Amino acid sequence: MPATLELVCTDDGCELDMFELHYTYDMPDSVGVTDFQCPYCGGVDCLSEVEL
């Protein structure tokens, strides 16, 4: 099963709570939180991975 990455935006002005990224099998193992930006506010330093 391809990996998933669950992220939260910690920017106080952002209305997005949480979102999930579903990778394909072709996604490199080195891809992580810092490779993405918030789809709502566009922030890049405000994303944190959800630890289950």
N, C-alpha and C positions, 0 to 999 in steps of 0.2 A: 504494500500500500504506500502511495507517495506521502511524503511528509506534509504536515500542516504547521502553521505558525500562528498563534493567537496573540494579538497585540492590543494594548490600550494606549490611548493618547492622554498624556498627563498635563497638557496645556489647559490652564484654567478657563480660557476663553473658547475652547473647542467643545462642541455639543456631542461629538462622537464618543460612545462608551467603549465599545470593543469591536474588533473585526478579526476575521480569520482568513489567512492566505492558504490556498491549496496549491501545492507545487505539482509539477509534472515529474516524471521519472528523470527528465533531462536536466533538472535544476542542480547546479553544482552544490556539493556538501558545504562549501564555504559561505553560502548565502545566509545572511542573518538579519537582525533587526535594523542595523545601520544601512542596509541596502535599500530601505523603503522610506516612504514619506506618508504622512497621514492623508488619507483620501478626502478628508473633510476640510481641514485647515491648511494642509500643505506643509506642516511642520516636519522637521527631520530629527531634531534633537529631543523631541517630546514623546517618542514611542518607547514602550517597555513591553517585554515579553511576559505573557501570563504564565506563571509557574503553577502547574497543577500538582 
